[in-house]
Amino acid sequence: MKITIWAMLLLISIASTSYAQNGNQRGAHDIDAKTKAEVLKVLDDYMNTFNAKNLTAWEATYQFPHYRLASGSMSVLDKAGLRDSASVFVPLQKAGWHHSRWDHRNIVQASDTKVHVDTRFSRFKADGTKLGEYESLYVLTKENGRWGVKLRSSYAE
C-alpha cells in the first residue's frame, strides 16, 4: 500500500504522540549504554538476516505496522509474512547485489521507547565491488518490551 509523504508525516506524529505516555519521551541526544547496545544489536540482526536472505528472521527485527519511505513513496507492511523472499531479494540480485553493510549508525535522538538513527549503508557485489551507498534514517521503537525497526527512510531504490 502506498501513501503520500504528508500521510507519512501524520503517521509519525500520531506514533510519536502514542509513545508519549511512558518514561522519557521528550527525546535527548544522550542515550544510556544498555539501550544503545540493544538498538545496535537490532540493527546488526537486521543487516545479518538481510544478507542471509532470511525474510522471516529479517522481518522479526521489525515492528508492525512497518513503514518504508523510498523512491518518493511510502509503503506499509501491516504484519510479517505478507511478502515472499523472491520479491524482496531477486531484484537486488539481478542488479548484482550480494551483500550490504553499515557504513555508520549514529544515534541522533533517543527516548525510553524511540530512537532515531542516522545511517548509511553500502551494497556490494560478491567480489567486493561497491554498487552504491545510501543515506537513511531508521526509527526504532520499543514495543511490548522489544526493540525493532518501525520506520526507515532511505535514498535507496
TORBA-615271 format. One line per 8 residues: for each residue x, y, z of N, C-alpha, C, CB. Coordinates in steps of 0.05 Angstrom, whole numbers, plus 5000, padded with zeros to 4 digits. Glycine has a CB too. Layout:
<nodes>
X:Y:Z:X:Y:Z:X:Y:Z:X:Y:Z; ...
</nodes>
This chain:
<nodes>
5017:4977:5000:5000:5000:5000:5018:5025:5000:4981:5000:5024; 5013:5044:4983:5029:5068:4981:5012:5092:4991:5039:5073:4952; 5026:5109:5006:5012:5133:5015:5031:5157:5011:5005:5131:5045; 5020:5181:5013:5036:5205:5008:5054:5211:5031:5018:5228:5002; 5073:5229:5025:5092:5238:5046:5077:5252:5068:5114:5256:5034; 5056:5268:5061:5041:5282:5082:5028:5262:5101:5020:5300:5069; 5017:5240:5089:5005:5220:5106:5026:5207:5124:4991:5199:5089; 5050:5203:5113:5072:5191:5129:5078:5209:5153:5096:5186:5112
5080:5235:5148:5086:5254:5170:5065:5253:5191:5089:5282:5159; 5040:5251:5183:5018:5249:5201:5020:5223:5218:4991:5249:5187; 5027:5201:5205:5031:5176:5219:5053:5177:5240:5037:5153:5199; 5075:5190:5232:5098:5193:5251:5089:5210:5275:5122:5206:5237; 5074:5231:5269:5064:5248:5291:5046:5233:5310:5049:5272:5279; 5028:5217:5298:5010:5201:5315:5025:5180:5331:4989:5187:5297; 5044:5167:5317:5060:5147:5331:5076:5159:5354:5079:5132:5311; 5088:5182:5349:5104:5196:5369:5086:5203:5393:5117:5221:5358
5062:5213:5387:5043:5220:5409:5036:5196:5425:5019:5233:5397; 5032:5173:5412:5023:5149:5427:5045:5139:5445:5016:5127:5408; 5071:5145:5439:5092:5136:5456:5096:5155:5480:5118:5134:5441; 5084:5178:5479:5088:5199:5499:5075:5192:5526:5078:5225:5490; 5065:5168:5529:5051:5160:5553:5070:5151:5575:5031:5138:5547; 5094:5142:5568:5112:5130:5587:5140:5142:5587:5114:5100:5582; 5153:5143:5610:5181:5149:5612:5191:5175:5599:5196:5127:5601; 5217:5175:5592:5230:5198:5579:5221:5199:5550:5260:5195:5581
5201:5216:5544:5190:5217:5517:5197:5243:5503:5161:5214:5518; 5213:5260:5515:5219:5285:5502:5242:5281:5482:5227:5306:5522; 5256:5260:5483:5279:5256:5466:5303:5271:5476:5272:5264:5437; 5326:5260:5472:5351:5272:5480:5373:5263:5461:5358:5265:5510; 5395:5276:5463:5418:5268:5446:5436:5248:5461:5434:5293:5438; 5430:5243:5486:5444:5223:5502:5428:5198:5503:5451:5234:5531; 5441:5176:5505:5427:5150:5507:5443:5133:5526:5424:5136:5479; 5429:5118:5543:5444:5101:5562:5456:5078:5548:5425:5091:5585
5477:5067:5559:5493:5046:5546:5477:5021:5540:5517:5039:5564; 5459:5014:5558:5443:4989:5554:5424:4993:5530:5426:4983:5579; 5411:5015:5528:5393:5020:5506:5408:5021:5480:5377:5046:5510; 5431:5035:5480:5448:5037:5456:5456:5009:5447:5473:5054:5461; 5464:4992:5465:5473:4965:5458:5449:4949:5446:5484:4950:5482; 5426:4952:5458:5402:4937:5448:5394:4947:5420:5378:4942:5467; 5395:4973:5416:5388:4984:5389:5408:4975:5368:5386:5015:5391; 5434:4977:5374:5454:4968:5355:5453:4938:5349:5482:4976:5365
5445:4923:5370:5442:4894:5365:5419:4889:5345:5436:4879:5392; 5397:4903:5348:5375:4900:5329:5384:4907:5301:5350:4918:5337; 5399:4929:5298:5409:4936:5272:5429:4916:5261:5422:4964:5273; 5446:4904:5278:5463:4882:5270:5447:4859:5260:5482:4874:5293; 5427:4851:5275:5410:4829:5267:5395:4835:5241:5389:4822:5290; 5386:4859:5239:5372:4868:5215:5390:4864:5190:5364:4898:5217; 5415:4873:5192:5433:4871:5169:5441:4842:5164:5458:4888:5173; 5447:4827:5185:5456:4799:5182:5434:4782:5170:5464:4788:5209
5410:4785:5179:5388:4769:5168:5381:4777:5139:5363:4771:5186; 5384:4803:5133:5380:4813:5106:5401:4800:5088:5382:4844:5104; 5426:4800:5096:5448:4789:5079:5445:4758:5077:5475:4795:5092; 5433:4746:5097:5428:4717:5095:5403:4710:5078:5424:4705:5124; 5390:4731:5069:5365:4728:5053:5344:4712:5068:5372:4715:5026; 5344:4716:5095:5325:4702:5112:5302:4721:5118:5338:4692:5138; 5282:4721:5101:5260:4741:5104:5246:4739:5131:5240:4737:5081; 5241:4715:5140:5227:4711:5166:5243:4724:5189:5222:4682:5172
5269:4718:5190:5285:4730:5211:5289:4760:5208:5313:4716:5212; 5290:4769:5183:5293:4797:5177:5268:4812:5187:5298:4803:5147; 5245:4802:5181:5220:4815:5190:5217:4813:5220:5196:4802:5176; 5231:4794:5233:5230:4793:5262:5244:4816:5275:5242:4766:5272; 5260:4831:5260:5273:4855:5270:5256:4880:5267:5300:4859:5256; 5233:4877:5255:5214:4900:5250:5195:4902:5274:5198:4896:5224; 5182:4926:5275:5157:4930:5290:5135:4933:5268:5159:4955:5309; 5111:4925:5275:5089:4927:5256:5067:4944:5267:5078:4899:5249
5054:4960:5251:5060:4963:5222:5088:4974:5219:5039:4980:5209; 5100:4968:5196:5127:4976:5189:5126:4994:5165:5146:4951:5183; 5140:5016:5166:5138:5037:5145:5165:5040:5131:5130:5064:5156; 5164:5043:5104:5189:5048:5089:5183:5070:5069:5199:5023:5074; 5199:5092:5071:5197:5114:5053:5222:5114:5035:5194:5141:5068; 5217:5109:5009:5239:5107:4990:5228:5112:4962:5255:5080:4991; 5244:5123:4945:5236:5128:4917:5210:5144:4915:5232:5101:4902; 5207:5163:4934:5184:5181:4934:5158:5169:4943:5182:5191:4907
5158:5145:4953:5132:5134:4963:5136:5120:4989:5120:5116:4941; 5114:5118:5004:5114:5104:5029:5100:5077:5026:5099:5121:5051; 5113:5057:5035:5100:5031:5036:5096:5023:5065:5117:5009:5021; 5074:5008:5069:5067:5000:5096:5064:4970:5096:5040:5014:5106; 5077:4957:5114:5075:4928:5117:5060:4924:5144:5103:4913:5117; 5035:4914:5143:5019:4912:5166:5027:4890:5185:4990:4908:5158; 5039:4869:5174:5047:4846:5191:5068:4830:5176:5023:4829:5200; 5082:4813:5190:5102:4795:5178:5088:4775:5160:5119:4781:5200
5103:4765:5141:5094:4743:5124:5077:4752:5099:5078:4725:5140; 5076:4777:5094:5060:4786:5071:5076:4787:5045:5049:4814:5077; 5102:4783:5047:5120:4784:5023:5133:4756:5020:5141:4806:5025; 5143:4751:4996:5159:4727:4993:5188:4735:4987:5147:4709:4970; 5206:4717:4993:5235:4722:4990:5242:4731:4962:5251:4698:4998; 5230:4718:4942:5236:4724:4914:5230:4753:4908:5221:4706:4895; 5208:4764:4917:5201:4791:4910:5220:4811:4924:5172:4797:4918; 5231:4804:4946:5249:4821:4961:5278:4819:4950:5249:4815:4991
5288:4795:4947:5317:4791:4942:5324:4788:4913:5326:4768:4957; 5307:4777:4896:5314:4772:4868:5320:4798:4853:5291:4756:4854; 5304:4819:4856:5310:4843:4841:5338:4855:4849:5289:4864:4846; 5345:4853:4875:5371:4862:4884:5393:4845:4871:5373:4861:4914; 5389:4819:4871:5409:4801:4860:5412:4805:4830:5402:4772:4866; 5391:4810:4816:5393:4816:4787:5409:4841:4782:5364:4819:4775; 5409:4860:4801:5425:4884:4798:5454:4880:4807:5412:4906:4815; 5461:4855:4814:5488:4848:4822:5493:4847:4852:5506:4868:4810
5473:4853:4868:5476:4854:4897:5483:4826:4908:5451:4865:4910; 5502:4826:4926:5509:4802:4941:5506:4806:4971:5538:4794:4935; 5514:4830:4981:5511:4836:5010:5512:4866:5014:5533:4821:5026; 5504:4873:5038:5504:4901:5047:5519:4903:5073:5475:4913:5049; 5527:4927:5080:5539:4932:5107:5534:4960:5115:5569:4925:5107; 5533:4964:5141:5530:4991:5152:5556:5006:5149:5522:4990:5182; 5556:5030:5139:5579:5047:5139:5581:5064:5165:5579:5066:5114; 5557:5073:5174:5556:5085:5200:5527:5083:5211:5564:5115:5199
5525:5084:5238:5500:5084:5252:5503:5103:5275:5491:5055:5261; 5492:5127:5272:5495:5147:5293:5468:5152:5306:5507:5173:5281; 5466:5147:5331:5441:5152:5345:5440:5183:5350:5439:5137:5372; 5420:5195:5338:5419:5225:5340:5399:5235:5360:5412:5236:5313; 5378:5219:5367:5359:5226:5387:5348:5200:5399:5336:5244:5376; 5341:5202:5425:5331:5178:5438:5312:5184:5461:5354:5161:5447; 5294:5166:5466:5278:5166:5490:5277:5138:5500:5248:5178:5484; 5261:5133:5520:5259:5105:5531:5247:5086:5511:5242:5106:5556
5231:5096:5492:5217:5078:5474:5220:5084:5444:5188:5079:5481; 5237:5104:5438:5241:5110:5409:5269:5122:5405:5220:5130:5400; 5281:5113:5384:5308:5122:5377:5310:5129:5348:5330:5100:5385; 5322:5151:5341:5327:5159:5313:5356:5153:5307:5320:5190:5308; 5361:5139:5286:5389:5131:5279:5395:5140:5251:5392:5100:5282; 5415:5158:5249:5426:5167:5223:5444:5144:5213:5441:5194:5226; 5438:5133:5190:5454:5111:5180:5462:5116:5151:5438:5085:5181; 5483:5102:5144:5490:5099:5115:5497:5069:5112:5513:5118:5106
5487:5058:5091:5494:5030:5084:5504:5029:5056:5471:5010:5089; 5520:5009:5050:5530:5004:5023:5522:4977:5014:5561:5007:5022; 5517:4975:4988:5512:4949:4975:5536:4941:4959:5486:4950:4957; 5541:4914:4958:5565:4904:4945:5559:4880:4928:5586:4896:4966; 5576:4877:4907:5576:4852:4891:5591:4831:4907:5588:4857:4863; 5590:4806:4897:5604:4784:4911:5634:4789:4911:5598:4758:4896; 5646:4803:4891:5674:4807:4890:5683:4832:4907:5683:4811:4862; 5664:4844:4921:5670:4867:4938:5667:4894:4925:5698:4864:4948
5661:4894:4899:5656:4919:4885:5631:4933:4897:5653:4915:4855; 5634:4959:4903:5612:4973:4915:5592:4981:4893:5621:4999:4929; 5567:4974:4897:5545:4981:4879:5534:5009:4885:5523:4961:4880; 5534:5017:4910:5523:5043:4918:5523:5046:4948:5495:5046:4907; 5520:5070:4957:5517:5076:4986:5493:5094:4989:5543:5089:4998; 5479:5090:5011:5453:5103:5015:5450:5115:5043:5431:5083:5009; 5446:5140:5044:5440:5154:5069:5411:5146:5077:5443:5185:5067; 5407:5144:5103:5380:5136:5112:5375:5144:5141:5375:5106:5108
5350:5143:5149:5343:5148:5177:5325:5124:5185:5327:5175:5180; 5333:5112:5207:5318:5089:5218:5306:5098:5244:5336:5064:5221; 5281:5092:5249:5268:5097:5274:5262:5070:5286:5242:5115:5270; 5273:5065:5310:5268:5041:5324:5251:5047:5348:5295:5027:5333; 5232:5030:5354:5214:5034:5377:5216:5009:5395:5185:5039:5368; 5210:5014:5420:5208:4992:5439:5179:4988:5445:5224:4998:5466; 5168:4965:5436:5140:4958:5439:5139:4930:5451:5125:4959:5411; 5121:4927:5470:5118:4901:5484:5145:4891:5494:5105:4881:5465
5162:4909:5504:5188:4901:5515:5210:4895:5495:5184:4878:5533; 5205:4900:5470:5225:4892:5449:5230:4915:5430:5214:4868:5433; 5256:4920:5424:5264:4940:5405:5261:4928:5377:5293:4949:5409; 5252:4945:5357:5250:4937:5330:5250:4961:5311:5226:4919:5325; 5255:4956:5286:5255:4977:5266:5225:4983:5258:5272:4969:5241; 5217:5007:5264:5189:5016:5259:5187:5030:5232:5179:5034:5281; 5207:5047:5226:5206:5063:5202:5234:5066:5191:5193:5090:5207; 5236:5064:5165:5261:5070:5152:5256:5088:5128:5276:5045:5143
5272:5109:5126:5271:5128:5104:5298:5128:5092:5261:5156:5113; 5300:5120:5066:5326:5119:5054:5325:5130:5025:5337:5090:5054; 5348:5134:5015:5351:5143:4987:5357:5119:4969:5373:5164:4985; 5354:5095:4979:5356:5071:4962:5331:5067:4946:5362:5046:4980; 5334:5054:4924:5310:5048:4908:5293:5027:4921:5318:5040:4879
</nodes>
